[in-house]
């Protein structure tokens, strides 16, 4: 019997996780989870100019989507696999949005879900430095 538990906030080695999509699918299946969802930290460098070592690199987005969709096909009938992103809401100093869960480019990716997050809260004096860079 499957446990009534699932995990939809799973980071892999595409961002700051410590395992592959397949590693996590195998572990979820072995533990009896009812589903697993992958939610890489969405790429932000192109949109915001912010560079981190924990977001999915912009040039690996298609690979991430393909890998999760391939796992979905491999695990069909055994473990539901969902495709998501964790998308940061980041504002410009003037208050307009640089990045957010409602952005059309994220909405058009065919994701099963988006986790909205706030990882960046900059004091006004830091914003001037970061965005002029």
N, C-alpha and C positions, 0 to 999 in steps of 0.2 A: 504494500500500500504506500502511495506517495504521501509525503508529509504535506501539510497544507501551507508550506512555506515556499517562497521563491525569493530570488534576489534580482532586483532590476537596477542596482547601482554597482555595477561591476567594472573595474578598470583593469585593462590588460597591459601587456608590454607595448601596446600602441601609444600609451601615454605614461602614466606613473604607476601602473600595476606591475605585478611580479609574476606573470605567467601569460601563456598564450590563450587565445580564444578556446582552442581545443582542450588545453589543460583545465580551464574553468568548467567547460561542458562536462568533461569526465568527472570532475570532483562533484559538480552539482548532481549528476546522475547517481554517482556512488552514494551520496548523502540522502538521496530520495527527494530532492527538491522538486516541486511541481513545475517550475519554469526558471529560466535564467535570462536576464537581459543585460546587454552590454551598453555602457554609457561612457564612452571615452570623453575626456575633457575636449570640447570642440576646439578646432583650430582658431586662433585669434590673431596670429602675427600679421597676416595680410590686411585684416580689417582694422586693427588697432595700432599696429606698430610695436606692441608689447611682445617680447620674446621670453619664453620660459622653457624649462626642460621638462615640464610636466603636462603640457598640452599636446594633443595630437598634432604633429607637424602638418601644415597645409598640404604639402605634396604627398601625404600618405592617407588622405581622407578616402579616396576611391578604393585604395587597398583595404582599409579598415571595413568599409561597407561590403566589399566583395568577400572578405574573410568571414564576417559575421553571417552574411547570406549563405555562404557555402556551408557553414556549421549548421545553419537552420535546415538546409536540405539533408545533410548527413544525419542529423539527430531527429528528423521527422518521425513521428510515431513513438518516440522514446522520451524526448524532452523538448518542450516548446522553447525556442530560442528567439529572443526579441532584439531588435536593433534600435539603439538610441544614442543620444549625445547628451552630455551635461554642458549646457550653454551658459556662459557668463553674461550677466547684464553689466555692461560697462558704459558709463556716460562720458561725454565730452565735457570739458570745463563749462561750456555754455548750457549744459543740461540735456543736449540732444544725445541720442543713443548711438554709440559706436558698434555695439554688439548686444544682442538679446535673443531670447528664445523665440520671439515672434518674427524674427528676420526672415524674409522670403527665401534667402539662399539656404537656410536650415530647413524651412518648411517644405522646400521642393525636393528634398533628398530621399523621400520615401521611407522615413523613419517610422517606427512603431510608437515612439514616445520621445519627449524631450524633458530633461530635468533642468529647471531654471535654477541658477545659482548666483551668488554674489561672493566672489573671492577677493575682489578689489574694492577697497574703500580708501580713497586718497584724500588727505587734507588738501584744501585749496592751494597751498603753496607747493605741494608735490605735483599737483596736476600741471601747473605751468611748466615745471621741469620735464615731466614725462612726455607731454604732448608737443613740446617744441623741439625735442631731441633730434 
